[in-house]
Amino acid sequence: MNSLKIESTTFTPEINFDVENNTLSFLKVSKPANAITFYKPVFDFIDSFEKTKVKSKIAKELVVDFKFDYFNTATAKVIYELLKKFKQINKQGIDVIINWYYHPEDDDLLEEGEIMSEALDLKFNFKKIEEIQL
């Protein structure tokens, strides 16, 4: 199974799913014209990961890093669906670690993460971004 890499654009995030290290990261901005279509390859890849590495007990953990600068409402709905998939994976005995990064001045992004964490009863590690990375 190869890793998944989607390069960022002005409207879409960079997405990296490193299957060797069982890490998935979402970076930058997400406001695609059609969020469901844009994120479909990610859902498909997670399904393959689940069949290949989760059900066979090859993976022991999955680390998911949400490092968005901004995401729109359509993306928020997609994130919620992704989190439901991660919860399913967790129920199969895989330790799913969710890191939610936010800028100290961005209370909205922090609050979005808190709402999703509480709504799905998933533990998030909230991590404040101290410096702007260029």
C-alpha positions as CSV (number, residue, x, y, z in Angstrom):
1,M,0.0,0.0,0.0
2,N,1.4,3.3,-1.1
3,S,1.1,6.6,0.8
4,L,-1.4,9.3,-0.2
5,K,-0.2,12.8,-1.0
6,I,-2.4,15.7,-2.2
7,E,-0.7,19.0,-2.9
8,S,-2.4,22.2,-1.6
9,T,-3.9,24.8,-3.8
10,T,-5.4,28.2,-3.0
11,F,-8.7,26.5,-2.0
12,T,-7.6,23.0,-1.0
13,P,-5.4,21.6,1.8
14,E,-2.2,19.6,1.6
15,I,-3.1,16.1,2.7
16,N,-0.5,13.5,3.6
17,F,-1.2,9.9,4.6
18,D,2.1,8.2,5.4
19,V,1.2,4.5,5.7
20,E,4.7,3.6,6.9
21,N,4.3,5.7,10.0
22,N,0.5,5.6,10.2
23,T,0.1,9.4,10.2
24,L,-2.4,11.5,8.4
25,S,-2.1,15.3,8.2
26,F,-4.3,18.0,6.9
27,L,-2.6,21.4,6.3
28,K,-3.5,25.0,5.4
29,V,-6.8,26.0,3.9
30,S,-9.9,24.0,2.9
31,K,-12.6,25.7,1.0
32,P,-13.0,23.5,-2.1
33,A,-15.9,24.1,-4.5
34,N,-17.2,20.6,-3.7
35,A,-15.8,19.2,-0.4
36,I,-17.4,15.8,-0.9
37,T,-15.8,15.3,-4.3
38,F,-12.4,16.7,-3.1
39,Y,-12.2,14.5,0.0
40,K,-13.5,11.3,-1.6
41,P,-10.0,9.9,-2.3
42,V,-9.2,10.4,1.4
43,F,-12.2,8.4,2.4
44,D,-11.3,5.7,-0.1
45,F,-7.8,5.6,1.2
46,I,-8.9,5.3,4.8
47,D,-11.2,2.4,3.8
48,S,-8.2,0.7,2.1
49,F,-6.0,1.5,5.2
50,E,-8.7,-0.1,7.4
51,K,-8.9,-3.2,5.3
52,T,-5.2,-3.6,4.9
53,K,-3.6,-2.5,8.2
54,V,-6.4,-2.3,10.7
55,K,-8.4,-5.5,10.3
56,S,-5.1,-7.4,10.0
57,K,-3.8,-5.8,13.2
58,I,-0.7,-4.5,11.4
59,A,-1.3,-1.0,12.6
60,K,-1.3,-0.3,16.3
61,E,-2.1,3.4,16.1
62,L,-3.1,6.1,13.8
63,V,-2.0,9.7,14.4
64,V,-4.2,12.4,12.7
65,D,-3.0,16.0,12.6
66,F,-5.5,18.7,11.8
67,K,-3.4,21.8,11.0
68,F,-5.9,24.0,9.2
69,D,-5.5,27.7,8.9
70,Y,-9.1,27.9,7.8
71,F,-11.9,25.6,6.7
72,N,-15.4,26.3,5.4
73,T,-18.7,24.8,6.6
74,A,-18.7,22.1,3.9
75,T,-15.3,21.0,5.1
76,A,-16.5,21.0,8.7
77,K,-19.1,18.4,7.7
78,V,-16.5,16.3,6.0
79,I,-14.2,16.5,9.0
80,Y,-17.1,15.3,11.2
81,E,-17.5,12.3,8.9
82,L,-13.8,11.6,8.9
83,L,-13.8,11.7,12.7
84,K,-16.7,9.1,12.7
85,K,-14.5,6.8,10.6
86,F,-11.6,7.3,13.0
87,K,-13.9,6.4,15.9
88,Q,-14.8,3.2,14.1
89,I,-11.1,2.4,13.6
90,N,-10.6,3.1,17.3
91,K,-13.3,0.6,18.2
92,Q,-11.3,-2.0,16.3
93,G,-8.5,-1.7,18.8
94,I,-6.3,0.9,17.1
95,D,-5.2,3.8,19.2
96,V,-6.3,6.9,17.2
97,I,-4.5,10.1,18.3
98,I,-6.1,13.3,17.1
99,N,-4.0,16.4,17.3
100,W,-5.9,19.7,16.6
101,Y,-3.6,22.6,16.0
102,Y,-4.8,26.2,16.3
103,H,-3.4,29.7,16.3
104,P,-3.7,31.4,19.7
105,E,-5.8,34.3,18.3
106,D,-8.1,31.9,16.4
107,D,-10.8,31.0,19.0
108,D,-13.2,29.9,16.2
109,L,-10.9,27.1,15.1
110,L,-10.3,25.9,18.6
111,E,-14.0,26.0,19.3
112,E,-14.8,23.9,16.2
113,G,-12.4,21.3,17.4
114,E,-13.9,21.3,20.9
115,I,-17.4,20.9,19.5
116,M,-16.4,18.0,17.3
117,S,-14.5,16.3,20.1
118,E,-17.4,16.6,22.4
119,A,-20.1,15.6,19.9
120,L,-18.3,12.4,18.9
121,D,-16.9,11.7,22.3
122,L,-13.4,11.6,20.9
123,K,-10.3,12.8,22.8
124,F,-8.4,15.5,21.0
125,N,-5.0,16.9,21.9
126,F,-5.4,20.6,21.4
127,K,-2.0,22.2,20.4
128,K,-1.4,25.9,20.2
129,I,0.8,27.0,17.3
130,E,3.3,29.4,18.8
131,E,5.0,30.5,15.6
132,I,4.0,31.0,12.0
133,Q,5.8,28.6,9.8
134,L,6.7,30.0,6.4
